[in-house]
Amino acid sequence: MKQNITLALDQEILKAARVYAAQQGTSISALLAENLREKVEQQRHYEQSRQIALALLDQAWSLGGSGIGDRETLHDRSALR
């Protein structure tokens, strides 16, 4: 269901918008509706990506390696002598 809204614009902007819409072969209303649809869709995609990224941050990531072992092994200097 479509619904009309009222928008207040400066006359200069309105004139330029009419010319631009005419050049595009559409109306100011259609231009604004498409622009708002794109912005809302971008926001939805951003929010979905954000939720996925946050969920991934909560997971443990294996960075490889085998750990450092115990204290004695870690501080063994016999190989350096």
N, C-alpha and C positions, 0 to 999 in steps of 0.2 A: 504494500500500500504506500503510495507516495503522498507526501504532505508538503504544502507550501510553507515557506518561511519568509520573513521580511528581513532585508539586509540594507543597512544604511551605508552609502558610499559617497565620497566626494564627487562632484560633477565631472571633474577632469578624469578621474579614474573610471567613472561610468562611461564617458565618451570613448576613452581608449579601449575599455573592455568591449563595448559594442563593435568597434572597428575590428578588434582582434577576433571576436566571435564570428563576425561576418566573413573575415578572411579565412577562418577555419571551416566555414560552412555550417555553423551550429549556433546555438543561443548561449547567452551568458549563463542561464540556468543550467544548461547541459554541461558547459565548461566547469562550472563550480561543482556540480554533482559528481562529475568524473574525477576532479581533483580531490574532493573530499573522500570519495570511495578509495582512491589510491592511497591517501594518507592513512585511512583507517586500516586498510589491508596491510600496509607497511608496519603499522603498529602491532597488528596481530602477529605477523611473522616475527617481528622483533621479540615480542613477549614469548612466543613459542620457543624461539632460539635461546632466549635468556633462561627459560625454565629447563631446557635440555642441558645447557652449560652448567647451571647450578647443580643439577642432579649429577652430572659427571664429576663435579668438584667434590661431591660427597663420597665418591667411590675411592677406594685405595688404589693407587697406581704403583705398579711394580717398576722400579727403576733399575732392575738387574742387581748384580752383585750377590755376594754370598754372606754378607754380614761380617762383623769384625771379630767374632769368636769371643773367648773369655779374656779377662784382664791380663792373665799371665802371657797368653799368646800375643796379645796386642802390644805388651811392653817388653817382649823378648828382644834383646839386643845382640844375641849371640851371632847372628848373621853379619852384624856390623863390625865385629872384632877380627 
